[in-house]
Amino acid sequence: MNRTKNFAAIGAAVLFSISLAACSSAEPAATTSATSTAPMTSPMESPMESPMASPMESMDAMNADAPFGPGCSAVPADGAGSFDGMSKDPVATAASNNEDLSTLVTAVKAADLVDTLNNKEDITVFAPSNSAFAAMDQTTLEAALADPSGLLTTVLTAHVVDKRIAPADLPGVFDTLNGTEKITVEGSGEDFTVNGTAKIVCGNVQTSNATVYIIDGVLLPQG
Protein backbone atom coordinates (compact mmCIF):
# COMPACT_ATOMS: atom_id res chain seq x y z
CA MET A 1 0.00 0.00 0.00
CA ASN A 2 2.75 2.44 0.98
CA ARG A 3 4.76 1.41 -2.09
CA THR A 4 1.79 2.22 -4.30
CA LYS A 5 1.44 5.68 -2.77
CA ASN A 6 5.13 6.33 -3.24
CA PHE A 7 4.95 5.42 -6.94
CA ALA A 8 1.97 7.74 -7.35
CA ALA A 9 3.80 10.61 -5.66
CA ILE A 10 6.91 10.09 -7.77
CA GLY A 11 4.79 10.01 -10.95
CA ALA A 12 3.06 13.28 -10.03
CA ALA A 13 6.39 14.94 -9.34
CA VAL A 14 7.75 13.82 -12.70
CA LEU A 15 4.71 15.16 -14.56
CA PHE A 16 4.96 18.48 -12.71
CA SER A 17 8.64 18.80 -13.65
CA ILE A 18 7.90 18.06 -17.31
CA SER A 19 5.19 20.74 -17.32
CA LEU A 20 7.58 23.33 -15.86
CA ALA A 21 10.24 22.42 -18.42
CA ALA A 22 7.77 22.82 -21.26
CA CYS A 23 6.71 26.25 -20.02
CA SER A 24 10.32 27.37 -19.58
CA SER A 25 11.28 26.30 -23.11
CA ALA A 26 8.27 28.14 -24.62
CA GLU A 27 9.06 31.50 -22.95
CA PRO A 28 12.31 32.31 -24.87
CA ALA A 29 10.56 31.64 -28.19
CA ALA A 30 7.85 34.14 -27.31
CA THR A 31 10.47 36.68 -26.22
CA THR A 32 12.45 36.18 -29.43
CA SER A 33 9.32 36.65 -31.51
CA ALA A 34 8.39 39.84 -29.69
CA THR A 35 11.83 41.42 -30.01
CA SER A 36 12.31 40.50 -33.67
CA THR A 37 9.08 42.15 -34.77
CA ALA A 38 9.77 45.72 -36.02
CA PRO A 39 7.42 48.42 -34.67
CA MET A 40 4.85 49.52 -37.22
CA THR A 41 4.65 53.21 -38.19
CA SER A 42 1.22 54.68 -37.82
CA PRO A 43 -0.37 56.44 -40.82
CA MET A 44 0.03 59.77 -39.02
CA GLU A 45 3.81 59.15 -38.60
CA SER A 46 4.48 58.09 -42.21
CA PRO A 47 7.36 60.19 -43.59
CA MET A 48 5.94 59.89 -47.12
CA GLU A 49 2.67 61.58 -46.22
CA SER A 50 2.68 65.33 -46.96
CA PRO A 51 0.75 67.59 -44.56
CA MET A 52 -2.64 68.72 -45.80
CA ALA A 53 -3.46 72.43 -45.94
CA SER A 54 -6.05 73.58 -43.44
CA PRO A 55 -9.41 74.89 -44.75
CA MET A 56 -8.30 78.45 -43.86
CA GLU A 57 -5.02 78.08 -45.80
CA SER A 58 -6.88 76.70 -48.81
CA MET A 59 -9.34 79.61 -48.69
CA ASP A 60 -6.48 82.14 -48.49
CA ALA A 61 -4.84 80.56 -51.56
CA MET A 62 -8.11 80.79 -53.49
CA ASN A 63 -8.68 84.41 -52.46
CA ALA A 64 -5.16 85.36 -53.55
CA ASP A 65 -6.13 84.60 -57.15
CA ALA A 66 -9.61 86.16 -57.02
CA PRO A 67 -10.67 89.68 -58.00
CA PHE A 68 -11.35 91.94 -55.02
CA GLY A 69 -13.04 95.23 -54.24
CA PRO A 70 -16.56 96.68 -54.02
CA GLY A 71 -16.70 97.48 -57.74
CA CYS A 72 -16.38 93.80 -58.65
CA SER A 73 -20.07 93.30 -57.90
CA ALA A 74 -20.92 95.25 -61.07
CA VAL A 75 -19.08 92.76 -63.29
CA PRO A 76 -21.53 90.34 -64.98
CA ALA A 77 -21.50 86.73 -63.83
CA ASP A 78 -21.14 85.31 -67.33
CA GLY A 79 -20.48 86.29 -70.91
CA ALA A 80 -17.53 88.06 -72.55
CA GLY A 81 -17.58 90.84 -69.91
CA SER A 82 -17.43 88.46 -66.95
CA PHE A 83 -14.18 87.67 -65.14
CA ASP A 84 -13.97 84.34 -66.92
CA GLY A 85 -14.76 85.90 -70.29
CA MET A 86 -12.19 88.68 -69.87
CA SER A 87 -9.48 86.18 -68.96
CA LYS A 88 -9.69 84.71 -72.47
CA ASP A 89 -9.01 87.97 -74.38
CA PRO A 90 -6.08 90.42 -74.51
CA VAL A 91 -6.56 93.49 -72.37
CA ALA A 92 -7.94 96.06 -74.86
CA THR A 93 -10.42 93.52 -76.23
CA ALA A 94 -11.38 92.39 -72.72
CA ALA A 95 -11.95 95.99 -71.61
CA SER A 96 -14.25 96.58 -74.59
CA ASN A 97 -16.53 93.85 -73.22
CA ASN A 98 -16.80 95.58 -69.83
CA GLU A 99 -19.43 98.33 -69.91
CA ASP A 100 -17.84 100.19 -67.00
CA LEU A 101 -14.69 100.73 -69.09
CA SER A 102 -16.37 102.06 -72.25
CA THR A 103 -14.92 105.60 -71.94
CA LEU A 104 -11.43 104.18 -71.49
CA VAL A 105 -11.88 101.98 -74.54
CA THR A 106 -13.02 105.00 -76.60
CA ALA A 107 -9.87 106.85 -75.54
CA VAL A 108 -7.61 103.85 -76.29
CA LYS A 109 -9.09 103.57 -79.78
CA ALA A 110 -8.68 107.30 -80.38
CA ALA A 111 -5.02 107.10 -79.38
CA ASP A 112 -4.51 104.07 -81.62
CA LEU A 113 -3.25 101.99 -78.68
CA VAL A 114 -5.44 98.90 -79.12
CA ASP A 115 -2.80 96.82 -80.88
CA THR A 116 -0.05 98.09 -78.57
CA LEU A 117 -1.92 96.95 -75.47
CA ASN A 118 -3.21 93.70 -76.96
CA ASN A 119 0.23 92.63 -78.21
CA LYS A 120 2.15 93.43 -75.03
CA GLU A 121 2.95 90.43 -72.81
CA ASP A 122 2.52 90.47 -69.04
CA ILE A 123 1.49 94.04 -68.29
CA THR A 124 -0.56 95.69 -65.57
CA VAL A 125 -3.24 98.25 -66.45
CA PHE A 126 -4.71 100.67 -63.92
CA ALA A 127 -7.98 101.23 -65.76
CA PRO A 128 -10.14 104.27 -64.91
CA SER A 129 -13.85 103.49 -64.76
CA ASN A 130 -16.47 105.54 -66.58
CA SER A 131 -17.22 107.43 -63.36
CA ALA A 132 -13.52 108.28 -63.05
CA PHE A 133 -13.58 110.01 -66.43
CA ALA A 134 -16.86 111.72 -65.56
CA ALA A 135 -15.36 113.11 -62.35
CA MET A 136 -12.25 114.61 -63.95
CA ASP A 137 -12.05 118.13 -65.32
CA GLN A 138 -13.95 117.91 -68.59
CA THR A 139 -11.87 120.63 -70.24
CA THR A 140 -8.78 118.49 -69.69
CA LEU A 141 -10.57 115.41 -71.03
CA GLU A 142 -11.70 117.26 -74.15
CA ALA A 143 -8.18 118.60 -74.68
CA ALA A 144 -6.75 115.09 -74.40
CA LEU A 145 -9.27 113.61 -76.82
CA ALA A 146 -8.48 116.42 -79.25
CA ASP A 147 -4.79 115.47 -79.16
CA PRO A 148 -4.84 111.66 -79.52
CA SER A 149 -1.19 111.13 -80.44
CA GLY A 150 0.04 113.67 -77.89
CA LEU A 151 -1.67 114.39 -74.57
CA LEU A 152 -4.11 111.46 -74.78
CA THR A 153 -1.34 108.94 -75.42
CA THR A 154 0.72 110.50 -72.62
CA VAL A 155 -2.18 110.08 -70.18
CA LEU A 156 -3.15 106.54 -71.19
CA THR A 157 0.39 105.12 -71.19
CA ALA A 158 0.86 106.53 -67.68
CA HIS A 159 -1.69 103.91 -66.56
CA VAL A 160 0.30 100.89 -67.81
CA VAL A 161 3.19 99.05 -66.11
CA ASP A 162 5.34 96.75 -68.23
CA LYS A 163 4.95 93.70 -65.96
CA ARG A 164 2.21 91.86 -64.11
CA ILE A 165 1.75 93.01 -60.51
CA ALA A 166 0.10 90.61 -58.07
CA PRO A 167 -1.98 92.07 -55.20
CA ALA A 168 0.70 91.12 -52.67
CA ASP A 169 3.27 93.14 -54.64
CA LEU A 170 1.14 96.26 -55.17
CA PRO A 171 2.68 98.62 -52.61
CA GLY A 172 5.56 100.34 -54.37
CA VAL A 173 6.64 102.67 -57.15
CA PHE A 174 6.48 101.45 -60.76
CA ASP A 175 7.71 102.76 -64.10
CA THR A 176 5.06 103.11 -66.80
CA LEU A 177 4.95 102.87 -70.58
CA ASN A 178 4.84 106.66 -70.52
CA GLY A 179 8.59 106.68 -70.01
CA THR A 180 8.63 109.55 -67.54
CA GLU A 181 5.60 109.12 -65.27
CA LYS A 182 5.55 106.63 -62.40
CA ILE A 183 2.74 104.93 -60.52
CA THR A 184 2.85 104.88 -56.72
CA VAL A 185 0.62 102.40 -54.90
CA GLU A 186 0.05 102.47 -51.15
CA GLY A 187 -2.06 100.26 -48.90
CA SER A 188 -2.58 96.62 -48.02
CA GLY A 189 -5.14 93.84 -48.06
CA GLU A 190 -7.90 95.07 -50.35
CA ASP A 191 -7.49 98.79 -49.65
CA PHE A 192 -5.09 100.54 -52.05
CA THR A 193 -4.56 104.13 -53.17
CA VAL A 194 -2.90 104.92 -56.52
CA ASN A 195 -0.86 108.12 -56.87
CA GLY A 196 -2.37 109.37 -53.63
CA THR A 197 -5.83 110.01 -55.08
CA ALA A 198 -7.41 107.09 -56.96
CA LYS A 199 -8.76 104.01 -55.21
CA ILE A 200 -8.72 100.46 -56.57
CA VAL A 201 -12.41 99.51 -56.79
CA CYS A 202 -11.99 96.13 -58.48
CA GLY A 203 -8.54 94.60 -58.50
CA ASN A 204 -6.72 91.54 -59.78
CA VAL A 205 -8.88 91.16 -62.89
CA GLN A 206 -7.10 88.82 -65.29
CA THR A 207 -6.95 89.02 -69.08
CA SER A 208 -4.87 86.78 -71.31
CA ASN A 209 -1.94 89.20 -71.26
CA ALA A 210 -2.55 91.57 -68.36
CA THR A 211 -3.60 92.08 -64.76
CA VAL A 212 -6.15 94.89 -64.48
CA TYR A 213 -6.92 97.13 -61.49
CA ILE A 214 -10.04 99.23 -62.09
CA ILE A 215 -9.64 102.61 -60.35
CA ASP A 216 -11.99 105.48 -59.53
CA GLY A 217 -9.72 108.27 -60.77
CA VAL A 218 -7.73 109.23 -63.87
CA LEU A 219 -3.95 109.40 -63.32
CA LEU A 220 -2.91 112.71 -64.87
CA PRO A 221 0.76 113.50 -65.58
CA GLN A 222 2.46 115.82 -63.11
CA GLY A 223 2.06 119.44 -64.24
C-alpha positions in Angstrom: 0.0 0.0 0.0 2.7 2.4 1.0 4.8 1.4 -2.1 1.8 2.2 -4.3 1.4 5.7 -2.8 5.1 6.3 -3.2 5.0 5.4 -6.9 2.0 7.7 -7.4 3.8 10.6 -5.7 6.9 10.1 -7.8 4.8 10.0 -10.9 3.1 13.3 -10.0 6.4 14.9 -9.3 7.8 13.8 -12.7 4.7 15.2 -14.6 5.0 18.5 -12.7 8.6 18.8 -13.6 7.9 18.1 -17.3 5.2 20.7 -17.3 7.6 23.3 -15.9 10.2 22.4 -18.4 7.8 22.8 -21.3 6.7 26.3 -20.0 10.3 27.4 -19.6 11.3 26.3 -23.1 8.3 28.1 -24.6 9.1 31.5 -22.9 12.3 32.3 -24.9 10.6 31.6 -28.2 7.8 34.1 -27.3 10.5 36.7 -26.2 12.5 36.2 -29.4 9.3 36.6 -31.5 8.4 39.8 -29.7 11.8 41.4 -30.0 12.3 40.5 -33.7 9.1 42.1 -34.8 9.8 45.7 -36.0 7.4 48.4 -34.7 4.8 49.5 -37.2 4.7 53.2 -38.2 1.2 54.7 -37.8 -0.4 56.4 -40.8 0.0 59.8 -39.0 3.8 59.2 -38.6 4.5 58.1 -42.2 7.4 60.2 -43.6 5.9 59.9 -47.1 2.7 61.6 -46.2 2.7 65.3 -47.0 0.7 67.6 -44.6 -2.6 68.7 -45.8 -3.5 72.4 -45.9 -6.1 73.6 -43.4 -9.4 74.9 -44.8 -8.3 78.4 -43.9 -5.0 78.1 -45.8 -6.9 76.7 -48.8 -9.3 79.6 -48.7 -6.5 82.1 -48.5 -4.8 80.6 -51.6 -8.1 80.8 -53.5 -8.7 84.4 -52.5 -5.2 85.4 -53.5 -6.1 84.6 -57.1 -9.6 86.2 -57.0 -10.7 89.7 -58.0 -11.4 91.9 -55.0 -13.0 95.2 -54.2 -16.6 96.7 -54.0 -16.7 97.5 -57.7 -16.4 93.8 -58.7 -20.1 93.3 -57.9 -20.9 95.2 -61.1 -19.1 92.8 -63.3 -21.5 90.3 -65.0 -21.5 86.7 -63.8 -21.1 85.3 -67.3 -20.5 86.3 -70.9 -17.5 88.1 -72.5 -17.6 90.8 -69.9 -17.4 88.5 -67.0 -14.2 87.7 -65.1 -14.0 84.3 -66.9 -14.8 85.9 -70.3 -12.2 88.7 -69.9 -9.5 86.2 -69.0 -9.7 84.7 -72.5 -9.0 88.0 -74.4 -6.1 90.4 -74.5 -6.6 93.5 -72.4 -7.9 96.1 -74.9 -10.4 93.5 -76.2 -11.4 92.4 -72.7 -11.9 96.0 -71.6 -14.3 96.6 -74.6 -16.5 93.9 -73.2 -16.8 95.6 -69.8 -19.4 98.3 -69.9 -17.8 100.2 -67.0 -14.7 100.7 -69.1 -16.4 102.1 -72.3 -14.9 105.6 -71.9 -11.4 104.2 -71.5 -11.9 102.0 -74.5 -13.0 105.0 -76.6 -9.9 106.8 -75.5 -7.6 103.8 -76.3 -9.1 103.6 -79.8 -8.7 107.3 -80.4 -5.0 107.1 -79.4 -4.5 104.1 -81.6 -3.3 102.0 -78.7 -5.4 98.9 -79.1 -2.8 96.8 -80.9 -0.1 98.1 -78.6 -1.9 96.9 -75.5 -3.2 93.7 -77.0 0.2 92.6 -78.2 2.2 93.4 -75.0 3.0 90.4 -72.8 2.5 90.5 -69.0 1.5 94.0 -68.3 -0.6 95.7 -65.6 -3.2 98.2 -66.4 -4.7 100.7 -63.9 -8.0 101.2 -65.8 -10.1 104.3 -64.9 -13.8 103.5 -64.8 -16.5 105.5 -66.6 -17.2 107.4 -63.4 -13.5 108.3 -63.1 -13.6 110.0 -66.4 -16.9 111.7 -65.6 -15.4 113.1 -62.3 -12.3 114.6 -64.0 -12.0 118.1 -65.3 -14.0 117.9 -68.6 -11.9 120.6 -70.2 -8.8 118.5 -69.7 -10.6 115.4 -71.0 -11.7 117.3 -74.1 -8.2 118.6 -74.7 -6.7 115.1 -74.4 -9.3 113.6 -76.8 -8.5 116.4 -79.3 -4.8 115.5 -79.2 -4.8 111.7 -79.5 -1.2 111.1 -80.4 0.0 113.7 -77.9 -1.7 114.4 -74.6 -4.1 111.5 -74.8 -1.3 108.9 -75.4 0.7 110.5 -72.6 -2.2 110.1 -70.2 -3.1 106.5 -71.2 0.4 105.1 -71.2 0.9 106.5 -67.7 -1.7 103.9 -66.6 0.3 100.9 -67.8 3.2 99.1 -66.1 5.3 96.7 -68.2 5.0 93.7 -66.0 2.2 91.9 -64.1 1.7 93.0 -60.5 0.1 90.6 -58.1 -2.0 92.1 -55.2 0.7 91.1 -52.7 3.3 93.1 -54.6 1.1 96.3 -55.2 2.7 98.6 -52.6 5.6 100.3 -54.4 6.6 102.7 -57.1 6.5 101.5 -60.8 7.7 102.8 -64.1 5.1 103.1 -66.8 4.9 102.9 -70.6 4.8 106.7 -70.5 8.6 106.7 -70.0 8.6 109.5 -67.5 5.6 109.1 -65.3 5.5 106.6 -62.4 2.7 104.9 -60.5 2.8 104.9 -56.7 0.6 102.4 -54.9 0.0 102.5 -51.1 -2.1 100.3 -48.9 -2.6 96.6 -48.0 -5.1 93.8 -48.1 -7.9 95.1 -50.3 -7.5 98.8 -49.6 -5.1 100.5 -52.1 -4.6 104.1 -53.2 -2.9 104.9 -56.5 -0.9 108.1 -56.9 -2.4 109.4 -53.6 -5.8 110.0 -55.1 -7.4 107.1 -57.0 -8.8 104.0 -55.2 -8.7 100.5 -56.6 -12.4 99.5 -56.8 -12.0 96.1 -58.5 -8.5 94.6 -58.5 -6.7 91.5 -59.8 -8.9 91.2 -62.9 -7.1 88.8 -65.3 -7.0 89.0 -69.1 -4.9 86.8 -71.3 -1.9 89.2 -71.3 -2.6 91.6 -68.4 -3.6 92.1 -64.8 -6.1 94.9 -64.5 -6.9 97.1 -61.5 -10.0 99.2 -62.1 -9.6 102.6 -60.4 -12.0 105.5 -59.5 -9.7 108.3 -60.8 -7.7 109.2 -63.9 -4.0 109.4 -63.3 -2.9 112.7 -64.9 0.8 113.5 -65.6 2.5 115.8 -63.1 2.1 119.4 -64.2 
